[in-house]
Amino acid sequence: MKITVVAVGKLKERFFEDAIREYEKRLGRYCRLEIIQVADERTPDGAGDALTRQIKEREGERILAQIRDGAYVIALAIEGKMLDSEELAEKLGQLAVSGVSHLVFVIGGSLGLSEAVLARADYRLSFSKMTFPHQLMRVILLEQVYRGFRILNHQPYHK
């Protein structure tokens, strides 16, 4: 299975880069991983609803340009379904068994995802009702995907 993570914004801290490299290495035995960063838009303080919507739409266009036809898209969204690690593993397993060969996870920018991206998503996943920095969310997502593969393969992983 190929897994692509499309994320808004660039990594800025080395420790996030190091963590992501570590999970890329670990995931290499389970899937082909690709991480695509798309540019984020500068959001001025006190941006109104119209500007906020425009920013999300511009970022959304960049995200959608990276998603190939036929890919199964999971959007990370606060209003999505919350799963525990075993349920995420089960979801990954179900997708693989049903013939999904390309899975795309989408991580939005600071304002979230555009309606167009949410409409394209096949599934909406929430890690929490809290908001996380997109840089940290990449690490959390990769760790949980790795944990999911370990669970699916009946391999030990710390709890």
KADA-V433874 format. One record per residue. N is the residue number from 1. RES is the residue in one letter. PSI is psi in radians with two decimals (none if undefined). Layout:
N/RES/PSI
N/RES/PSI
//
This chain:
1/M/2.46
2/K/2.33
3/I/2.21
4/T/2.35
5/V/2.06
6/V/2.08
7/A/2.46
8/V/2.29
9/G/2.78
10/K/2.65
11/L/2.41
12/K/-0.50
13/E/2.39
14/R/-0.64
15/F/-0.54
16/F/-0.75
17/E/-0.76
18/D/-0.77
19/A/-0.75
20/I/-0.73
21/R/-0.69
22/E/-0.80
23/Y/-0.54
24/E/-0.77
25/K/-0.83
26/R/-0.68
27/L/-0.29
28/G/-0.47
29/R/-0.18
30/Y/-0.48
31/C/2.94
32/R/2.10
33/L/2.36
34/E/2.35
35/I/2.16
36/I/2.19
37/Q/2.28
38/V/2.64
39/A/2.47
40/D/2.81
41/E/2.47
42/R/2.27
43/T/1.96
44/P/2.63
45/D/2.43
46/G/0.41
47/A/2.33
48/G/3.08
49/D/-0.73
50/A/-0.78
51/L/-0.71
52/T/-0.79
53/R/-0.74
54/Q/-0.74
55/I/-0.82
56/K/-0.65
57/E/-0.73
58/R/-0.79
59/E/-0.68
60/G/-0.68
61/E/-0.71
62/R/-0.69
63/I/-0.90
64/L/-0.54
65/A/-0.33
66/Q/-0.12
67/I/2.11
68/R/2.62
69/D/2.48
70/G/-0.19
71/A/2.54
72/Y/2.13
73/V/2.21
74/I/1.98
75/A/2.27
76/L/2.02
77/A/2.40
78/I/-0.64
79/E/0.12
80/G/-3.09
81/K/2.32
82/M/2.28
83/L/2.64
84/D/3.09
85/S/-0.70
86/E/-0.67
87/E/-0.65
88/L/-0.73
89/A/-0.77
90/E/-0.72
91/K/-0.80
92/L/-0.76
93/G/-0.76
94/Q/-0.72
95/L/-0.76
96/A/-0.78
97/V/-0.57
98/S/0.03
99/G/0.15
100/V/2.11
101/S/-0.28
102/H/2.03
103/L/2.25
104/V/2.14
105/F/2.37
106/V/2.21
107/I/2.07
108/G/3.13
109/G/-2.86
110/S/-0.38
111/L/-0.09
112/G/-2.80
113/L/2.61
114/S/2.81
115/E/-0.62
116/A/-0.71
117/V/-0.77
118/L/-0.63
119/A/-0.59
120/R/-0.42
121/A/2.42
122/D/-0.36
123/Y/2.51
124/R/2.18
125/L/2.33
126/S/2.34
127/F/-0.31
128/S/2.86
129/K/-0.18
130/M/2.77
131/T/2.32
132/F/2.62
133/P/2.46
134/H/-0.52
135/Q/-0.80
136/L/-0.63
137/M/-0.58
138/R/-0.78
139/V/-0.81
140/I/-0.79
141/L/-0.87
142/L/-0.66
143/E/-0.75
144/Q/-0.61
145/V/-0.76
146/Y/-0.82
147/R/-0.73
148/G/-0.77
149/F/-0.67
150/R/-0.77
151/I/-0.82
152/L/-0.57
153/N/0.21
154/H/0.72
155/Q/2.54
156/P/2.58
157/Y/2.42
158/H/2.64
159/K/none
//
